[in-house]
Amino acid sequence: MSKTTNKFSPEVRERVVRMVLDNEGQHGSRWQAITSIAAKIGCSANTLNDWVKKAEVDSGKRSGVPSEMAERMKALERENRELRQANEILRKASAYFAMAELDRRSK
């Protein structure tokens, strides 16, 4: 989970991104459209630009890793890390009990 709270719901983000893409022609450039709309909704232009780029990646208009795939990879990496930790604990426990068994047999 991100460390910051999301001030805007996914629905609002979608609408704002759509506004940028729809109104891009009414401004001199995409950046001008972004700065104009960002000021109206109360977020930074860089944040809105990131939302637009992410929407383009998710729709296939821009190269990059789509959000769904990035979330899946993150979940798999977390699961992999947890499994490695569990294996390490089991390996240490196995060695401990093997030593205990050897000590018991030698007495």
N, C-alpha and C positions, 0 to 999 in steps of 0.2 A: 504494500500500500504506500502511496506517496506520503511524504512528510508534511506537505501543505494541504490545506483543505481546499476543495474545489468550490469556488464561489458560484460557478455557473453550472447548471444541469446539462447533461448531454443533449437534451432537446434544444436548449437555448444555444448551445455551441453550434449545433447543426444549422439552426436558423440563421445565426450570425454568419457562418461560413457561406451559406447559400446567398445571403445578402451581398457579401463581398464579391462572390463570383457573378451574381446577377448585375450588380452595379459597377462592375469594373470598367465598363465602356463609358460610363458617365464621368469618370475621373481621368486624369492624365495618365495614370499608371495604376497598377495593382496596389502598390505601396500607398498611394494617395487614398485609394478606396479604403484600405485597411486602417490607415491613421484616422480617417474621417469617422468610420464606423466604430472603431475602438474607443474614440473619445465619447461617442454617444452612449455606449453601453457601460463604460467605466472599467475597461481593462487596458493593458498596455498593447501597443501596436505589435510588439514582438510576440506577445502571447497569441494574439489573433493570427498573426502570420504563421506561427507554429501550428495552430488549429487548421488553417487553410492547407498547409503543406501535408499535414497528417491525413486530412480528408482526401487530398489528391493521391497520396500513396495508397490509402485504403480502397479508392475507386479504380486504381490501376493507371491513372493519368501521369503518375510520377513514379520513378523507380525507388525501391526501398522495401523494408519489411512491414507488411500490413499489421495493424494493431492486434488482430486476432492471433496471428502467428507469433508476434512478439510476446503476448501474454502466455501462449502455450509453451513457448521456449522457456520463459521465466519459471513457469510452474514445473516443467520437467527438470530444469536445473536445480530448483529447490528440492524436488523429490530425490534427485540424484545425490545431492549433498547430504540429505537426511539418511539415505540408504548407506552411504559411505561411513557416516558416523555410527550407524547401527552396526555395520560390519566390523568397524574398529572396536566397538564395545564388546561384541561377541568374540572377536579374536583374542582380546585381552582376558575376557572371562574364561575362555577355553584354556588359555595358557596357565592362568591361575589355578584352575581346577585340576589340570594335568600335573602341575607341580605339587599340589596338595595330595593327589593320589600317589605320586612317587614318594613323597614324605611319609605317607601312611604305610606304604608297602615296605619301606626301608626300616621301620621301627619294629 
